[in-house]
Amino acid sequence: MARITLRQLLDHAAEHGYGVPAFNINNMEQGLAILEAAQACDAPVILQASRGARSYAGDIMLAKMMEALEAMFPAIPIVIHQDHGNNVQTCLSAIQNGFTSVMMDGSLKEDAKTPADYDYNVAITAEVTRLAHMVGASVEGELGCLGSLETGQGEAEDGHGFEGALDHSMLLTDPDEAERFVAETKVDALAVALGTSHGAYKFTRKPTGDILAMDVIEKIHQRLPNTHIVMHGSSSVPEEWQEIFNRHGGEMRETYGVPVEELVKGIKMGVRKVNIDTDLRRAAAAEFRRVAQTSPSQFDPRKFLKPSMDAMASICRSRFEAFGTAGQASKIRIIPMSEMAKRYTSGSLDPQSLALAAE
């Protein structure tokens, strides 16, 4: 079945009322763990690579790894997605290397540290959308900056994240502005800011509405019922993996992630893509520490990597089941990117706001 565009997958998710986890990938072990879980659940999946991942593994290695995963798991629809592109070149080079979807994060300027204004964001995101749609690739945009409503600060992910502190006006996506942004850029999906952030240290307490503004999603979905909403920074940071990590020599302070029940609530409100990275990395690291401490004479890397793959796969299965993704892969018939390009050209995939839909 192989590669699918983000737009087609999220359209299917919207039609059938489920969400899709998007897992960040850097290496073979992550890829195998994610796809083995997807196969076990009959779930489509989004694999995404940041600029840091592309630098770490190299575009050739990533491209060939994606080809291998397609060949090994032919029944699973796979979106290959560029996470947090910082300029047009980053996004186009991803498409050249076989990505079916790109994110243009114009909420920050090209240095990926300086918050950008609305006009900059619209201009660069619209340009990426125009070029990507010509070849049938999907585009995700971002409006608002990812950061904590408790501190006003964000945590950089692979060097991507604002510096300093911002006020709530920049940390919460404005629903009216979101409606304009989607109309002006024609993005297929919109990442919104609601108090989540990258990394493990998202909240100092179990999040409530004052620090995790789920109502933002509901308001945006009311205005843009046909636009797919994306939640970034959505690892749940399970306590059991914190405990294993620290029991075997780790030093992770108390922290809280986005509860799975809140993610499920978001899916019911129109969230279709849920970004998850920290949960897999930390589970893998916890297993590395466990093996190293309980088997101090062990030096075969496979003895460390196989338990880490099992840990990551268990988290993936849990998310596929919670988000309603399980059982959906076999229902999808992939539309080629060439056909998607024709549909973009015809205007049939243009976004619709509530106001337009009512006309």
Contacts in CASP RR format, 6 or more apart in sequence:
PFRMAT RR
TARGET T0000
AUTHOR 0000-0000-0000
METHOD contacts of the structure
MODEL  1
MARITLRQLLDHAAEHGYGVPAFNINNMEQGLAILEAAQACDAPVILQAS
RGARSYAGDIMLAKMMEALEAMFPAIPIVIHQDHGNNVQTCLSAIQNGFT
SVMMDGSLKEDAKTPADYDYNVAITAEVTRLAHMVGASVEGELGCLGSLE
TGQGEAEDGHGFEGALDHSMLLTDPDEAERFVAETKVDALAVALGTSHGA
YKFTRKPTGDILAMDVIEKIHQRLPNTHIVMHGSSSVPEEWQEIFNRHGG
EMRETYGVPVEELVKGIKMGVRKVNIDTDLRRAAAAEFRRVAQTSPSQFD
PRKFLKPSMDAMASICRSRFEAFGTAGQASKIRIIPMSEMAKRYTSGSLD
PQSLALAAE
1 74 0 8 1.000
1 75 0 8 1.000
1 76 0 8 1.000
1 77 0 8 1.000
1 329 0 8 1.000
1 332 0 8 1.000
1 334 0 8 1.000
2 70 0 8 1.000
2 74 0 8 1.000
2 77 0 8 1.000
2 78 0 8 1.000
2 334 0 8 1.000
3 66 0 8 1.000
3 70 0 8 1.000
3 77 0 8 1.000
3 78 0 8 1.000
3 79 0 8 1.000
3 80 0 8 1.000
3 98 0 8 1.000
3 100 0 8 1.000
3 334 0 8 1.000
4 44 0 8 1.000
4 77 0 8 1.000
4 78 0 8 1.000
4 79 0 8 1.000
4 100 0 8 1.000
4 332 0 8 1.000
4 334 0 8 1.000
4 335 0 8 1.000
5 79 0 8 1.000
5 100 0 8 1.000
5 101 0 8 1.000
5 136 0 8 1.000
5 137 0 8 1.000
5 138 0 8 1.000
5 335 0 8 1.000
5 337 0 8 1.000
5 340 0 8 1.000
6 46 0 8 1.000
6 79 0 8 1.000
6 81 0 8 1.000
6 100 0 8 1.000
6 101 0 8 1.000
6 138 0 8 1.000
6 140 0 8 1.000
6 188 0 8 1.000
6 189 0 8 1.000
6 273 0 8 1.000
7 101 0 8 1.000
7 138 0 8 1.000
7 188 0 8 1.000
7 189 0 8 1.000
7 340 0 8 1.000
7 349 0 8 1.000
8 138 0 8 1.000
8 332 0 8 1.000
8 334 0 8 1.000
8 335 0 8 1.000
8 340 0 8 1.000
9 20 0 8 1.000
9 44 0 8 1.000
9 46 0 8 1.000
9 77 0 8 1.000
9 79 0 8 1.000
9 332 0 8 1.000
10 20 0 8 1.000
10 188 0 8 1.000
10 189 0 8 1.000
10 228 0 8 1.000
10 272 0 8 1.000
10 273 0 8 1.000
11 228 0 8 1.000
12 44 0 8 1.000
12 328 0 8 1.000
12 331 0 8 1.000
12 332 0 8 1.000
13 19 0 8 1.000
13 20 0 8 1.000
13 228 0 8 1.000
13 272 0 8 1.000
13 325 0 8 1.000
13 328 0 8 1.000
14 226 0 8 1.000
14 228 0 8 1.000
14 270 0 8 1.000
14 272 0 8 1.000
16 328 0 8 1.000
16 331 0 8 1.000
17 267 0 8 1.000
17 324 0 8 1.000
18 267 0 8 1.000
18 323 0 8 1.000
18 324 0 8 1.000
18 325 0 8 1.000
18 328 0 8 1.000
19 267 0 8 1.000
19 271 0 8 1.000
19 272 0 8 1.000
19 273 0 8 1.000
19 274 0 8 1.000
19 323 0 8 1.000
19 324 0 8 1.000
19 325 0 8 1.000
20 44 0 8 1.000
20 45 0 8 1.000
20 46 0 8 1.000
20 79 0 8 1.000
20 272 0 8 1.000
20 273 0 8 1.000
20 274 0 8 1.000
20 323 0 8 1.000
20 325 0 8 1.000
21 45 0 8 1.000
21 46 0 8 1.000
21 274 0 8 1.000
21 275 0 8 1.000
21 276 0 8 1.000
21 316 0 8 1.000
21 319 0 8 1.000
21 320 0 8 1.000
21 323 0 8 1.000
21 325 0 8 1.000
22 46 0 8 1.000
22 47 0 8 1.000
22 48 0 8 1.000
22 79 0 8 1.000
22 81 0 8 1.000
22 83 0 8 1.000
22 230 0 8 1.000
22 273 0 8 1.000
22 274 0 8 1.000
22 275 0 8 1.000
22 276 0 8 1.000
23 30 0 8 1.000
23 34 0 8 1.000
23 45 0 8 1.000
23 46 0 8 1.000
23 47 0 8 1.000
23 48 0 8 1.000
23 276 0 8 1.000
23 277 0 8 1.000
23 280 0 8 1.000
23 316 0 8 1.000
24 30 0 8 1.000
24 48 0 8 1.000
24 49 0 8 1.000
24 50 0 8 1.000
24 53 0 8 1.000
24 83 0 8 1.000
24 275 0 8 1.000
24 276 0 8 1.000
24 277 0 8 1.000
24 280 0 8 1.000
25 31 0 8 1.000
25 34 0 8 1.000
25 47 0 8 1.000
25 48 0 8 1.000
25 49 0 8 1.000
25 53 0 8 1.000
25 62 0 8 1.000
26 49 0 8 1.000
26 53 0 8 1.000
26 56 0 8 1.000
26 57 0 8 1.000
27 57 0 8 1.000
28 65 0 8 1.000
29 284 0 8 1.000
29 305 0 8 1.000
29 308 0 8 1.000
29 309 0 8 1.000
29 312 0 8 1.000
30 280 0 8 1.000
30 284 0 8 1.000
30 312 0 8 1.000
31 47 0 8 1.000
31 65 0 8 1.000
31 69 0 8 1.000
32 69 0 8 1.000
32 309 0 8 1.000
33 280 0 8 1.000
33 308 0 8 1.000
33 309 0 8 1.000
33 310 0 8 1.000
33 312 0 8 1.000
33 313 0 8 1.000
33 316 0 8 1.000
34 45 0 8 1.000
34 47 0 8 1.000
34 280 0 8 1.000
34 312 0 8 1.000
34 313 0 8 1.000
34 316 0 8 1.000
35 45 0 8 1.000
35 69 0 8 1.000
35 72 0 8 1.000
35 73 0 8 1.000
35 76 0 8 1.000
35 78 0 8 1.000
36 73 0 8 1.000
36 309 0 8 1.000
36 313 0 8 1.000
37 43 0 8 1.000
37 312 0 8 1.000
37 313 0 8 1.000
37 314 0 8 1.000
37 316 0 8 1.000
37 317 0 8 1.000
37 320 0 8 1.000
38 44 0 8 1.000
38 45 0 8 1.000
38 73 0 8 1.000
38 76 0 8 1.000
38 316 0 8 1.000
38 320 0 8 1.000
38 329 0 8 1.000
39 73 0 8 1.000
39 75 0 8 1.000
39 76 0 8 1.000
40 313 0 8 1.000
40 317 0 8 1.000
41 317 0 8 1.000
41 320 0 8 1.000
41 321 0 8 1.000
41 325 0 8 1.000
41 326 0 8 1.000
41 327 0 8 1.000
42 75 0 8 1.000
42 326 0 8 1.000
42 327 0 8 1.000
42 328 0 8 1.000
42 329 0 8 1.000
42 330 0 8 1.000
43 76 0 8 1.000
43 320 0 8 1.000
43 325 0 8 1.000
43 326 0 8 1.000
43 327 0 8 1.000
43 328 0 8 1.000
43 329 0 8 1.000
44 76 0 8 1.000
44 77 0 8 1.000
44 78 0 8 1.000
44 79 0 8 1.000
44 325 0 8 1.000
44 328 0 8 1.000
44 329 0 8 1.000
44 332 0 8 1.000
45 76 0 8 1.000
45 77 0 8 1.000
45 78 0 8 1.000
45 79 0 8 1.000
45 320 0 8 1.000
45 325 0 8 1.000
46 78 0 8 1.000
46 79 0 8 1.000
46 81 0 8 1.000
46 101 0 8 1.000
46 273 0 8 1.000
47 66 0 8 1.000
47 69 0 8 1.000
47 78 0 8 1.000
47 79 0 8 1.000
47 80 0 8 1.000
47 81 0 8 1.000
48 79 0 8 1.000
48 80 0 8 1.000
48 81 0 8 1.000
48 82 0 8 1.000
48 83 0 8 1.000
48 103 0 8 1.000
48 275 0 8 1.000
49 57 0 8 1.000
49 62 0 8 1.000
49 80 0 8 1.000
49 81 0 8 1.000
49 82 0 8 1.000
49 83 0 8 1.000
49 94 0 8 1.000
49 99 0 8 1.000
50 83 0 8 1.000
50 84 0 8 1.000
50 157 0 8 1.000
50 158 0 8 1.000
50 160 0 8 1.000
51 84 0 8 1.000
51 85 0 8 1.000
51 86 0 8 1.000
51 90 0 8 1.000
51 112 0 8 1.000
51 158 0 8 1.000
51 160 0 8 1.000
52 158 0 8 1.000
52 159 0 8 1.000
53 62 0 8 1.000
53 83 0 8 1.000
53 158 0 8 1.000
54 62 0 8 1.000
54 94 0 8 1.000
57 65 0 8 1.000
59 93 0 8 1.000
59 97 0 8 1.000
62 97 0 8 1.000
63 97 0 8 1.000
63 98 0 8 1.000
66 78 0 8 1.000
66 80 0 8 1.000
66 98 0 8 1.000
69 78 0 8 1.000
70 78 0 8 1.000
75 329 0 8 1.000
75 330 0 8 1.000
76 329 0 8 1.000
77 329 0 8 1.000
77 332 0 8 1.000
77 334 0 8 1.000
79 100 0 8 1.000
79 101 0 8 1.000
79 138 0 8 1.000
80 98 0 8 1.000
80 99 0 8 1.000
80 100 0 8 1.000
80 101 0 8 1.000
81 99 0 8 1.000
81 100 0 8 1.000
81 101 0 8 1.000
81 102 0 8 1.000
81 103 0 8 1.000
81 140 0 8 1.000
82 90 0 8 1.000
82 91 0 8 1.000
82 94 0 8 1.000
82 99 0 8 1.000
82 101 0 8 1.000
82 102 0 8 1.000
82 103 0 8 1.000
83 103 0 8 1.000
83 275 0 8 1.000
84 103 0 8 1.000
84 105 0 8 1.000
84 112 0 8 1.000
84 157 0 8 1.000
84 158 0 8 1.000
84 160 0 8 1.000
85 91 0 8 1.000
85 94 0 8 1.000
85 102 0 8 1.000
85 103 0 8 1.000
85 104 0 8 1.000
85 105 0 8 1.000
86 105 0 8 1.000
86 106 0 8 1.000
86 108 0 8 1.000
86 110 0 8 1.000
86 111 0 8 1.000
86 112 0 8 1.000
86 160 0 8 1.000
87 110 0 8 1.000
87 124 0 8 1.000
88 104 0 8 1.000
88 124 0 8 1.000
88 127 0 8 1.000
88 128 0 8 1.000
88 131 0 8 1.000
90 102 0 8 1.000
91 102 0 8 1.000
91 103 0 8 1.000
91 104 0 8 1.000
91 128 0 8 1.000
91 131 0 8 1.000
91 132 0 8 1.000
91 139 0 8 1.000
92 128 0 8 1.000
92 131 0 8 1.000
92 132 0 8 1.000
94 102 0 8 1.000
95 102 0 8 1.000
95 132 0 8 1.000
95 135 0 8 1.000
95 137 0 8 1.000
99 137 0 8 1.000
100 137 0 8 1.000
100 138 0 8 1.000
100 337 0 8 1.000
101 137 0 8 1.000
101 138 0 8 1.000
101 139 0 8 1.000
101 140 0 8 1.000
101 188 0 8 1.000
102 128 0 8 1.000
102 132 0 8 1.000
102 137 0 8 1.000
102 138 0 8 1.000
102 139 0 8 1.000
102 140 0 8 1.000
103 139 0 8 1.000
103 140 0 8 1.000
103 141 0 8 1.000
103 142 0 8 1.000
103 191 0 8 1.000
104 124 0 8 1.000
104 125 0 8 1.000
104 128 0 8 1.000
104 129 0 8 1.000
104 139 0 8 1.000
104 140 0 8 1.000
104 141 0 8 1.000
104 142 0 8 1.000
105 112 0 8 1.000
105 141 0 8 1.000
105 142 0 8 1.000
105 160 0 8 1.000
105 191 0 8 1.000
106 116 0 8 1.000
106 120 0 8 1.000
106 121 0 8 1.000
106 124 0 8 1.000
106 125 0 8 1.000
106 141 0 8 1.000
106 142 0 8 1.000
107 115 0 8 1.000
107 116 0 8 1.000
107 121 0 8 1.000
107 142 0 8 1.000
107 143 0 8 1.000
107 144 0 8 1.000
107 145 0 8 1.000
107 146 0 8 1.000
107 193 0 8 1.000
108 114 0 8 1.000
108 115 0 8 1.000
108 116 0 8 1.000
108 145 0 8 1.000
108 160 0 8 1.000
108 161 0 8 1.000
108 162 0 8 1.000
109 115 0 8 1.000
109 116 0 8 1.000
109 120 0 8 1.000
112 159 0 8 1.000
112 160 0 8 1.000
112 161 0 8 1.000
113 156 0 8 1.000
113 159 0 8 1.000
113 161 0 8 1.000
113 162 0 8 1.000
113 163 0 8 1.000
114 162 0 8 1.000
114 163 0 8 1.000
115 145 0 8 1.000
115 162 0 8 1.000
115 166 0 8 1.000
115 170 0 8 1.000
118 177 0 8 1.000
118 181 0 8 1.000
121 142 0 8 1.000
121 143 0 8 1.000
121 181 0 8 1.000
122 181 0 8 1.000
122 184 0 8 1.000
122 185 0 8 1.000
125 139 0 8 1.000
125 141 0 8 1.000
125 181 0 8 1.000
125 185 0 8 1.000
125 187 0 8 1.000
126 184 0 8 1.000
126 185 0 8 1.000
126 186 0 8 1.000
128 139 0 8 1.000
129 139 0 8 1.000
129 185 0 8 1.000
129 186 0 8 1.000
129 187 0 8 1.000
130 186 0 8 1.000
132 138 0 8 1.000
132 139 0 8 1.000
133 139 0 8 1.000
133 186 0 8 1.000
133 341 0 8 1.000
133 344 0 8 1.000
133 345 0 8 1.000
133 349 0 8 1.000
134 341 0 8 1.000
134 344 0 8 1.000
134 345 0 8 1.000
135 337 0 8 1.000
135 341 0 8 1.000
136 337 0 8 1.000
136 338 0 8 1.000
136 340 0 8 1.000
136 341 0 8 1.000
136 344 0 8 1.000
137 337 0 8 1.000
137 340 0 8 1.000
138 188 0 8 1.000
138 189 0 8 1.000
138 340 0 8 1.000
139 185 0 8 1.000
139 186 0 8 1.000
139 187 0 8 1.000
139 188 0 8 1.000
139 189 0 8 1.000
140 187 0 8 1.000
140 188 0 8 1.000
140 189 0 8 1.000
140 190 0 8 1.000
140 191 0 8 1.000
140 230 0 8 1.000
140 273 0 8 1.000
141 185 0 8 1.000
141 187 0 8 1.000
141 189 0 8 1.000
141 190 0 8 1.000
141 191 0 8 1.000
142 190 0 8 1.000
142 191 0 8 1.000
142 192 0 8 1.000
142 193 0 8 1.000
142 230 0 8 1.000
142 232 0 8 1.000
143 173 0 8 1.000
143 174 0 8 1.000
143 177 0 8 1.000
143 178 0 8 1.000
143 181 0 8 1.000
143 190 0 8 1.000
143 191 0 8 1.000
143 192 0 8 1.000
143 193 0 8 1.000
144 170 0 8 1.000
144 171 0 8 1.000
144 172 0 8 1.000
144 173 0 8 1.000
144 192 0 8 1.000
144 193 0 8 1.000
145 154 0 8 1.000
145 161 0 8 1.000
145 162 0 8 1.000
145 166 0 8 1.000
145 170 0 8 1.000
145 171 0 8 1.000
145 193 0 8 1.000
146 154 0 8 1.000
146 161 0 8 1.000
146 193 0 8 1.000
146 195 0 8 1.000
146 196 0 8 1.000
146 197 0 8 1.000
146 198 0 8 1.000
146 232 0 8 1.000
146 233 0 8 1.000
147 153 0 8 1.000
147 154 0 8 1.000
147 155 0 8 1.000
147 162 0 8 1.000
147 166 0 8 1.000
147 171 0 8 1.000
147 193 0 8 1.000
147 195 0 8 1.000
147 196 0 8 1.000
147 197 0 8 1.000
148 154 0 8 1.000
148 171 0 8 1.000
148 195 0 8 1.000
148 197 0 8 1.000
148 202 0 8 1.000
148 203 0 8 1.000
148 211 0 8 1.000
149 168 0 8 1.000
149 171 0 8 1.000
149 172 0 8 1.000
149 195 0 8 1.000
149 210 0 8 1.000
149 211 0 8 1.000
149 212 0 8 1.000
149 213 0 8 1.000
150 203 0 8 1.000
150 204 0 8 1.000
150 211 0 8 1.000
151 165 0 8 1.000
152 165 0 8 1.000
152 166 0 8 1.000
152 167 0 8 1.000
152 171 0 8 1.000
153 164 0 8 1.000
153 165 0 8 1.000
153 166 0 8 1.000
154 161 0 8 1.000
154 162 0 8 1.000
154 164 0 8 1.000
154 197 0 8 1.000
154 198 0 8 1.000
155 161 0 8 1.000
155 197 0 8 1.000
155 198 0 8 1.000
155 199 0 8 1.000
155 201 0 8 1.000
156 198 0 8 1.000
157 198 0 8 1.000
157 199 0 8 1.000
157 277 0 8 1.000
160 198 0 8 1.000
161 198 0 8 1.000
170 193 0 8 1.000
171 193 0 8 1.000
171 195 0 8 1.000
172 193 0 8 1.000
172 194 0 8 1.000
172 195 0 8 1.000
172 213 0 8 1.000
172 216 0 8 1.000
173 192 0 8 1.000
173 193 0 8 1.000
173 194 0 8 1.000
173 216 0 8 1.000
173 220 0 8 1.000
175 216 0 8 1.000
175 219 0 8 1.000
175 220 0 8 1.000
175 222 0 8 1.000
175 223 0 8 1.000
176 223 0 8 1.000
178 190 0 8 1.000
178 192 0 8 1.000
178 220 0 8 1.000
178 223 0 8 1.000
178 224 0 8 1.000
179 220 0 8 1.000
179 223 0 8 1.000
179 224 0 8 1.000
179 353 0 8 1.000
179 354 0 8 1.000
179 355 0 8 1.000
181 187 0 8 1.000
181 190 0 8 1.000
182 190 0 8 1.000
182 224 0 8 1.000
182 227 0 8 1.000
182 351 0 8 1.000
182 353 0 8 1.000
183 351 0 8 1.000
183 353 0 8 1.000
186 350 0 8 1.000
186 351 0 8 1.000
187 227 0 8 1.000
187 351 0 8 1.000
188 228 0 8 1.000
188 349 0 8 1.000
189 227 0 8 1.000
189 228 0 8 1.000
189 229 0 8 1.000
189 230 0 8 1.000
189 272 0 8 1.000
189 273 0 8 1.000
190 220 0 8 1.000
190 224 0 8 1.000
190 227 0 8 1.000
190 228 0 8 1.000
190 229 0 8 1.000
190 230 0 8 1.000
191 229 0 8 1.000
191 230 0 8 1.000
191 231 0 8 1.000
191 232 0 8 1.000
192 216 0 8 1.000
192 217 0 8 1.000
192 220 0 8 1.000
192 229 0 8 1.000
192 230 0 8 1.000
192 231 0 8 1.000
193 216 0 8 1.000
194 212 0 8 1.000
194 213 0 8 1.000
194 214 0 8 1.000
194 216 0 8 1.000
194 217 0 8 1.000
194 231 0 8 1.000
195 211 0 8 1.000
195 212 0 8 1.000
195 213 0 8 1.000
196 202 0 8 1.000
196 212 0 8 1.000
196 231 0 8 1.000
196 232 0 8 1.000
196 233 0 8 1.000
196 234 0 8 1.000
196 258 0 8 1.000
197 233 0 8 1.000
198 232 0 8 1.000
198 233 0 8 1.000
198 277 0 8 1.000
198 278 0 8 1.000
199 233 0 8 1.000
199 235 0 8 1.000
199 277 0 8 1.000
199 278 0 8 1.000
200 235 0 8 1.000
200 237 0 8 1.000
200 252 0 8 1.000
200 255 0 8 1.000
200 278 0 8 1.000
200 282 0 8 1.000
201 253 0 8 1.000
201 255 0 8 1.000
202 233 0 8 1.000
202 235 0 8 1.000
202 237 0 8 1.000
202 255 0 8 1.000
202 256 0 8 1.000
202 257 0 8 1.000
202 258 0 8 1.000
203 211 0 8 1.000
203 212 0 8 1.000
203 255 0 8 1.000
203 256 0 8 1.000
203 257 0 8 1.000
204 254 0 8 1.000
204 255 0 8 1.000
204 256 0 8 1.000
205 211 0 8 1.000
205 256 0 8 1.000
206 256 0 8 1.000
206 259 0 8 1.000
207 256 0 8 1.000
207 257 0 8 1.000
207 258 0 8 1.000
207 259 0 8 1.000
207 262 0 8 1.000
209 215 0 8 1.000
212 258 0 8 1.000
212 262 0 8 1.000
214 262 0 8 1.000
214 265 0 8 1.000
214 266 0 8 1.000
214 269 0 8 1.000
217 229 0 8 1.000
217 231 0 8 1.000
217 266 0 8 1.000
217 269 0 8 1.000
217 270 0 8 1.000
217 271 0 8 1.000
218 269 0 8 1.000
220 227 0 8 1.000
220 229 0 8 1.000
221 229 0 8 1.000
221 269 0 8 1.000
221 270 0 8 1.000
222 354 0 8 1.000
223 353 0 8 1.000
223 354 0 8 1.000
223 355 0 8 1.000
224 351 0 8 1.000
224 352 0 8 1.000
224 353 0 8 1.000
224 354 0 8 1.000
225 352 0 8 1.000
225 354 0 8 1.000
225 357 0 8 1.000
226 351 0 8 1.000
226 352 0 8 1.000
226 357 0 8 1.000
227 351 0 8 1.000
228 270 0 8 1.000
228 272 0 8 1.000
228 273 0 8 1.000
229 269 0 8 1.000
229 270 0 8 1.000
229 271 0 8 1.000
229 272 0 8 1.000
229 273 0 8 1.000
230 271 0 8 1.000
230 272 0 8 1.000
230 273 0 8 1.000
230 274 0 8 1.000
230 275 0 8 1.000
231 258 0 8 1.000
231 263 0 8 1.000
231 266 0 8 1.000
231 271 0 8 1.000
231 273 0 8 1.000
231 274 0 8 1.000
231 275 0 8 1.000
232 275 0 8 1.000
233 258 0 8 1.000
233 275 0 8 1.000
233 276 0 8 1.000
233 277 0 8 1.000
233 278 0 8 1.000
234 258 0 8 1.000
234 263 0 8 1.000
234 274 0 8 1.000
234 275 0 8 1.000
234 276 0 8 1.000
235 257 0 8 1.000
235 258 0 8 1.000
235 276 0 8 1.000
235 277 0 8 1.000
235 278 0 8 1.000
235 279 0 8 1.000
235 282 0 8 1.000
236 257 0 8 1.000
236 258 0 8 1.000
236 259 0 8 1.000
236 260 0 8 1.000
236 263 0 8 1.000
236 279 0 8 1.000
237 255 0 8 1.000
237 256 0 8 1.000
237 257 0 8 1.000
237 278 0 8 1.000
237 279 0 8 1.000
237 282 0 8 1.000
238 279 0 8 1.000
238 315 0 8 1.000
241 279 0 8 1.000
241 282 0 8 1.000
241 283 0 8 1.000
241 286 0 8 1.000
241 311 0 8 1.000
242 252 0 8 1.000
242 254 0 8 1.000
242 255 0 8 1.000
242 282 0 8 1.000
244 286 0 8 1.000
244 287 0 8 1.000
244 289 0 8 1.000
244 290 0 8 1.000
245 252 0 8 1.000
245 282 0 8 1.000
245 285 0 8 1.000
245 286 0 8 1.000
245 289 0 8 1.000
246 252 0 8 1.000
247 290 0 8 1.000
248 286 0 8 1.000
248 289 0 8 1.000
248 290 0 8 1.000
248 292 0 8 1.000
248 293 0 8 1.000
248 294 0 8 1.000
249 289 0 8 1.000
249 293 0 8 1.000
250 289 0 8 1.000
252 282 0 8 1.000
260 318 0 8 1.000
260 319 0 8 1.000
260 322 0 8 1.000
263 271 0 8 1.000
263 274 0 8 1.000
263 322 0 8 1.000
263 323 0 8 1.000
264 322 0 8 1.000
264 323 0 8 1.000
267 274 0 8 1.000
267 323 0 8 1.000
267 324 0 8 1.000
274 319 0 8 1.000
274 323 0 8 1.000
276 315 0 8 1.000
276 319 0 8 1.000
279 315 0 8 1.000
280 312 0 8 1.000
280 315 0 8 1.000
280 316 0 8 1.000
283 308 0 8 1.000
283 311 0 8 1.000
283 312 0 8 1.000
283 314 0 8 1.000
283 315 0 8 1.000
284 308 0 8 1.000
284 309 0 8 1.000
284 311 0 8 1.000
284 312 0 8 1.000
285 308 0 8 1.000
286 311 0 8 1.000
287 304 0 8 1.000
287 307 0 8 1.000
287 308 0 8 1.000
287 310 0 8 1.000
287 311 0 8 1.000
288 304 0 8 1.000
288 308 0 8 1.000
290 307 0 8 1.000
291 298 0 8 1.000
291 303 0 8 1.000
291 304 0 8 1.000
291 307 0 8 1.000
292 298 0 8 1.000
292 304 0 8 1.000
295 303 0 8 1.000
298 304 0 8 1.000
319 325 0 8 1.000
320 326 0 8 1.000
340 349 0 8 1.000
343 349 0 8 1.000
END
